[in-house]
Amino acid sequence: MERVVAVNTWQAVLIGVLVLLVLLWWGPGIKESVRNTRRGTAEEWRSALLPIALVALFVVLLIAMTR
């Protein structure tokens, strides 16, 4: 049995306000962290992007096989 939960207008507005407040509260800390972060080398980027690309190719292969 599946229950569908409806969100009233006032609940959506309240959630939006809460999200906005959290972003404003965390904003300065996030901005400072991004400014002071260490830059990755080309080798580090390659080692991170290669597995992502392989997984994406694998997913495309699986989709192509189902058609």
C-alpha positions in Angstrom: 0.0 0.0 0.0 1.5 3.3 -1.1 0.7 6.6 0.6 1.0 9.9 -1.2 2.0 12.8 0.9 0.8 16.1 -0.3 2.6 19.3 0.6 0.4 22.3 1.3 1.4 25.7 0.0 2.3 27.0 3.5 4.6 24.0 4.0 6.3 24.6 0.7 6.9 28.2 1.6 8.2 27.2 5.0 10.6 24.7 3.5 11.8 27.3 1.0 12.4 29.9 3.7 14.3 27.3 5.8 16.5 26.4 2.8 17.2 30.0 2.2 18.2 30.6 5.8 20.5 27.6 5.8 22.2 28.8 2.6 22.6 32.3 4.1 24.0 30.8 7.3 26.5 28.5 5.6 27.3 30.8 2.7 30.3 32.7 4.2 31.9 29.5 5.5 31.5 27.8 2.1 32.8 30.8 0.3 35.9 30.9 2.5 36.5 27.1 2.1 36.3 27.4 -1.7 38.7 30.4 -1.7 41.3 28.5 0.5 41.1 25.1 -1.1 44.1 23.4 -2.7 44.1 23.2 -6.5 44.3 19.7 -8.0 47.0 18.7 -10.4 46.3 17.4 -13.9 47.2 13.9 -12.7 44.7 14.0 -9.9 41.9 15.2 -12.2 42.7 12.4 -14.6 42.6 9.8 -11.9 39.2 11.1 -10.7 37.6 11.5 -14.1 38.7 8.2 -15.7 36.5 6.0 -13.4 33.6 8.4 -13.9 34.0 8.2 -17.6 34.2 4.4 -17.5 31.0 4.1 -15.5 29.2 6.5 -17.9 30.3 4.4 -20.9 29.2 1.2 -19.1 25.8 2.7 -18.4 25.5 3.8 -22.1 26.4 0.3 -23.1 23.8 -1.2 -20.9 21.1 1.1 -22.2 22.2 0.3 -25.8 21.9 -3.4 -25.1 18.3 -3.1 -23.9 17.0 -1.5 -27.1 
